[in-house]
């Protein structure tokens, strides 16, 4: 992966975060999709999309994206991405399938 792709992926990620702040989910997902095309191992993007999936109650997709984020994390950040998961009866089944790494965070 070349440096230009990594830099452009970061630009798309930053633009996606700006869309997130303004509540433009279509813009967020478009930017994050572009970032992942340029850098499929961009852990923070997987994590952010997982947070969006969690908010719209797509729990299985969120868990998969969190798993992707942790597996793609690098160095000291590996396994240390922000995961704010609400625990409640409606998601107990989904949360029970989370990998062991969540309990170590």
LINTA-V938319 format. One line per field, one symbol per residue. ss: DSSP state (H for helix, E for strand, C for the rest). A space follows every 10 residues. Layout:
# LINTA-V938319
ss=???
This chain:
# LINTA-V938319
ss=CCHHHHHHHH HHHHHHHHHH HHCCHHHHHH HHHHHHHHCC CCHHHHHHHH HHHHHCCCHH HHHHHHHHHH HHCCHHHCCC CCCCCCCCHH HHHHHCCCCH HHHHC
